Amino acid sequence: MFEYEMHQMRAAELVRQADRGRLVGEARKVRAAARRSARQEAEGPVSTPLRKIRFTRTA
C-alpha cells in the first residue's frame, strides 16, 4: 500500500508542476503580446529617415 500512496503523491506533484509550467507559459505569452502592442502604439520614429544622407561623400 505504501508504494501506491507514493505513486499517488508523485502523480499529484507532476500535475502541479505541469500546471505551474502552463501558467508560466501563459504569462510569457501575455507579456510578449503587451510588448508587441506597446510597440505598435508608439508615436512613430524619432530619428531621421534612412534615405537622408548623414555625412557628405569623400572625394
N, C-alpha and C positions, 0 to 999 in steps of 0.2 A: 504494500500500500504506500510505503514511503516514496518509492520511485514514481508512482503515479502522481502523487502530490507535487513532487519536484518537477515533473514534466508539466503539470498544470501551471505551476508558478513560472516556469521558463516560457511557456507559451504566452501567458499573460504579459510577461515582461517584453517579449518580442512584439506583441501587439501594441503596447505602449510606445515602444521605440519606433515602430513604423508610423504611428500617429504623430509623434514628435517630428519625424522626418518629413511627413507630408505638410505639417504646419510650417516648418522652416521653408520648404519649397514654395508654399503659397505666399509667405511673407516676402521672399525674394522676388517672386513674380510681381507682387503689388508694388514693391519699391522700384523695380525696373520700369513698370508702367508709369509710375509717378514721375520718374526722371524723364522718360520719353515725352510725357505730356508737358512737363515743365520746359523742355527744350523747344517744343512746338509753340508754346505760348509766349516765348521770348519776343521782345520788341523788334528784333532783327539784328543784322550785323552792325557792329560799331566801327569796325575797321574799314579802310578804304577798299574799293573794289579791286579785284585781282588784275583787271585789264589795265589799270593805271600803272605806268612805269614809275617806280620809286627813285631809281638812280639813272643818271644820264649814261649813255653808252660811251665806252672809251674808244680812242682812236686806234 
